[in-house]
Amino acid sequence: MVTPENVRDYIQQGLACEHVHVEGDGRHFDAVIVSKEFEGKGMLQQQRFVFQMLGDKMELIHALSMKTFTPEQWAKQA
C-alpha cells in the first residue's frame, strides 16, 4: 500500500520543493506542494508538471488532489 510518506518522497525525488505535505488513506491523497519550479506557470500547468514528473508512479496512486504554490504565493498564505 502506498503511504502519504511514499507520495511525498516521490514528489521530492522529482521536484525541488520548499515544502511538501501529503495526507491520504492509501488510495486518495491530498498534497500541498511549494516549489520555485512553479514560477511563471499557471495553476493547471503546475499540476500537469507534477503529474508528468510522477509518470509511472501515478499507477500506484489512485487519486491525487493537490494545491501548488510558488514560494511567493505560499508566503502570502501564512
C-alpha positions as CSV (number, residue, x, y, z in Angstrom):
1,M,0.0,0.0,0.0
2,V,1.2,3.5,-0.9
3,T,1.5,5.8,2.1
4,P,1.4,9.6,2.3
5,E,5.2,9.5,3.0
6,N,5.7,7.5,-0.2
7,V,3.9,10.1,-2.2
8,R,5.8,12.9,-0.5
9,D,9.1,11.1,-1.4
10,Y,8.0,10.6,-5.0
11,I,7.3,14.3,-5.3
12,Q,10.6,15.3,-3.6
13,Q,12.6,13.0,-5.8
14,G,11.5,14.7,-9.0
15,L,10.9,18.2,-7.9
16,A,12.9,20.7,-5.9
17,C,10.5,21.7,-3.2
18,E,10.5,24.2,-0.5
19,H,7.6,22.5,1.3
20,V,5.6,19.3,0.7
21,H,2.8,18.0,2.8
22,V,0.8,14.9,1.9
23,E,-2.2,13.3,3.6
24,G,-4.1,10.2,2.5
25,D,-5.7,6.9,3.1
26,G,-3.6,4.7,0.8
27,R,-5.7,5.4,-2.3
28,H,-6.7,9.0,-2.1
29,F,-4.1,11.7,-1.4
30,D,-4.1,15.4,-0.8
31,A,-0.9,17.3,-1.3
32,V,0.4,20.8,-0.7
33,I,3.5,21.5,-2.8
34,V,5.6,24.6,-2.8
35,S,8.4,24.9,-5.5
36,K,10.3,27.6,-7.3
37,E,9.9,25.4,-10.4
38,F,6.2,26.6,-10.5
39,E,7.2,30.2,-11.1
40,G,5.8,31.5,-14.4
41,K,3.3,28.7,-14.7
42,G,-0.4,28.8,-14.1
43,M,-2.1,26.5,-11.6
44,L,-3.1,23.9,-14.3
45,Q,0.5,24.0,-15.7
46,Q,1.9,23.5,-12.2
47,Q,-0.4,20.5,-11.6
48,R,0.3,19.0,-15.0
49,F,4.0,19.4,-14.3
50,V,3.7,17.3,-11.1
51,F,1.6,14.6,-12.8
52,Q,4.1,14.4,-15.6
53,M,7.0,14.3,-13.2
54,L,5.3,11.4,-11.3
55,G,4.9,9.5,-14.5
56,D,4.5,5.7,-13.9
57,K,4.2,6.3,-10.1
58,M,0.7,7.6,-10.8
59,E,-0.3,4.0,-11.4
60,L,0.4,3.3,-7.7
61,I,-1.7,6.3,-6.6
62,H,-5.4,6.0,-7.1
63,A,-6.2,9.7,-6.8
64,L,-4.0,12.8,-6.1
65,S,-5.5,16.2,-5.3
66,M,-3.0,19.0,-4.9
67,K,-2.6,22.6,-4.1
68,T,0.5,24.1,-5.7
69,F,2.3,27.3,-4.8
70,T,5.4,29.3,-5.7
71,P,7.3,30.3,-2.6
72,E,5.9,33.8,-3.0
73,Q,2.3,32.6,-3.2
74,W,3.0,30.3,-0.2
75,A,4.3,33.2,1.9
76,K,1.1,35.1,1.3
77,Q,-0.9,32.1,2.6
78,A,0.7,32.4,6.1
